[in-house]
Amino acid sequence: MSGNINFDGWINDDGSENYKCRAWVNFNGTGTVAIRASGNVSSITDNGTGDYTVNFTTAMVDADYSFVVSAGDGSSSKSIIASAAYQQAPSTSALRILLNNSAFADTDRAYVTVAIFR
């Protein structure tokens, strides 16, 4: 026995489905981009200032997932991004995001986290 458990979804006591995180990553988005820790993320592509592609190890079932991004400098000031937007339509194999500062200028951040839910 491998110790692995396979399932299609969790069902709550009321019969509703309990959705889970399908991929996540914590990476350094400044200088040479480097993943600190991740799950179901094979790599990060640096496409330019504040522009990153999160590449999945195992493809999503479709591109209709949701994502959450958090990013900051690791300091007490100016540590929150103003927005994170789709840079292009999501695909089953990757998600491309663009980080902006409070003036909506593209910006790199030292701490970037992304979680994908489906």
N, C-alpha and C positions, 0 to 999 in steps of 0.2 A: 504494500500500500504506500502510495507516494505522499500522503498527507494533504494533497490538494483537494479542494472542494469546488466543484463546478455548479453554477446555477445561472438561470436567466434573469432572476430578479427577486428581491425581497418583497414579501407581502406583509403589510401591517395588520394588526388585529381587526381593523375595520374593513379589510379587503382591498384597500388602496395600495398601489405599488410604492415602495420606498426606493427612490432612485439613488445611485451612487456615483462617486467620483470615478471617471473612466481614465483620467490622466492628470498628472500634476507635475510641476517643476518649480524649483527655486534656483535662480541663476544670477550671476554677476553680469550686468548688461553694459559695463564700461570696459574700455580697453579690449583685451582679448576675452570674448564672451566665454564663460565657463559655467557648467552646471554644478551646483553644490549638492543637490539631491533631487531625485525624480522618481516617478512611477509611470510606466508606459510612455516615456519620452526618450527617444533615441538620440536627439541632438537639437541644438538651437542654431539657427542660421542668422547671422548679423547682416541685414540688408542695407544698413546705413543708420544714421542717427535716430535712435528711438524706434527703429523698424526691425522687428524680429519675426522669424518663423519658428514655431514650435512643431517639431516633427515627431509623429507618434511611432512607437515601436510596433504596436498592433493597431491596424486601421479601425476607425469607428464604423459602426454598422451603416451609418449615413452621415450627412453633414448637418443634420438638424439638432446639433447639440448647443448647449449654452456654456459660456465661460465667464470666469471672474479673474480680474487682474489686480494685483496690488504691487506698488513699486515705490521706492524711496531711496534716499541717500544714506540712511543709517545714522542721520543726525536728527536733532530735535526740531530743526527748522527746515522748511521746504522739502519735507520728506514724503509728501503725498502728491501723486500725479493728479492733474486736472481731468484727464480722460484717457481711456484706452479704447481704441476703435478697431474695427475690422479694417485691415489694409486692403484686403481683397476677400472675396467670398470664401468661407471655410470649405475645406475638403475633408474627405475621410482619412487622409494621410497627414494633414498638417493644418495649423491655424496660424495666420499671419496677423500680427498686431502692431499698432503704432502708439507710442507713448507721447503724451504732450505735457508741458508744464502749465502753470496757471495763466500764461500768456498765449497758450495754445500753439507754442512752438515745439517742434519735435525735440525730444530730449532722451539721453541715455540715463539710466539709473543703476546704482550699485547693487540694489536688491530688487529683483523682480520675481514675483510668484504668479503662477497661472494654474487654475484648476478648471477642468473640463467635466461637465456633467451631462449625462444622457440617460 
